[in-house]
Amino acid sequence: MPNPKKKFSKIYDKYVEQIYRFVFLKVNSQEVAQDLVSETFLRCWGAFRNKKDIKNPRAFLYQIARNLVIDYYREKGKVVMVSADSTPLVDPREGLEEKTNKNLELERIKNCLTSLKEEYQNAIIWYYLEGLPVSEIAHLLGKNEGATRVLISRALRALKEKISEA
Amino acid sequence: MTEKEIISKIEQLRQIKPEKEWVALTKERILGTEPKVKWLGLFDYQLKPILAGALMALIVFGLFSVSQNSLPGDTLYPIKKISEKGQAIFVSKNEEPKVKLEWVNKRLEELKEVALKNETKKLPTALKETENALAEAAKGLVKSENIAQKEVVEKAKEMIVKKEEIEKTLGVEIGGKEEENLTKTLAEKLIDDLENRNLTKEQKEVLEKAEEDFENGKYQEALLKVLELSYNNE
């Protein structure tokens, strides 16, 4: 049996950025995103230690993260706030802030994306941003592949409309 | 903006990345939640109490072993005493006088060591321990039916020699009343025993002198005589 610590370490390295992006886009706060992502991986590690059979670690992580984001808003009675002057998209040390115009455009996309309904947000993030196969998205959404393709298409159209309105 | 351009912009959101330090620290923190004593994980959980018990036994055994060289006033000295008492549980009534005298000799040895090392702070405790051992030995001997055993006689002789040696070193009398009680009891019991034995004319004369010393309160002289007699009479 492979060492669970080693196995988890590989999964962490592979998916931490994806999960962070997913959570950050939803909570719009670096601090909250860090807390929720830590909790996501901690729960995943707990499952590993308990020898839970995790067939698709990425789907497992997204599922935990999704539930944590829902809990976060439920507990705090918060609504998803989208603000142009909210938390910068990336770590300021990454240097993106210096590219002001580009950043503003990305902020606009991000704001429009996060204003969509949750199902559309997830479909766009998973398909266009993270490049997940339709079959995996279908699994995550609990839909068949055909319905998922339709959903992705509708989500992109909805985003386009939001951008043109903004 | 075309759909293609939107998709391109979405892809640029991949620049959203967590801080590298945070990524490393979080991983470390999560994996650090694993039980630290990893080797225990090699065994079945049911074995852990047994291992813990074995470890505890090992520690206790180690403490008992180390404590054997301790002196009165040392931290480990009470453990040495406990181990002695523990051993005494398995001693028969017949062997009790020998064991009690052995303890007296041990206390005298310790006292000698304290004196030789000039550990003045430990001296009062060492003297007190010796007195206690003498008192306990006297108490045990009073109850004992048979003290006229070769080993008891040898231990008693050893005790007198050691005591005199330490008294010379320290320049003080050791034991006081406790020592007198023990000497008196030993002498009395050995005299009684010798009176019931077949002795030669010379031996009878020595015994009479011992009895005389005893009557005059010279218990140590009486004891020395009967010890010599008892030893030779074996």
Interface residues (C-beta under 8 A of the other chain):
Chain A: K5 F8 S9 Y12 D13 V16 E17 Y20 R21 F24 L25 A33 Q34 V37 S38 F41 L42 W45 R49 L89 V90 D91 R93 E94 L96 K102 E105 L106 I109 K110 L113 I124 Y128 L129 L156 R157 L159 K160 I163 S164
Chain B: M1 E3 I6 I7 K9 I10 E11 Q12 L13 R14 Q15 I16 K17 P18 E19 W22 V23 T26 K27 R29 I30 L31 T33 E34
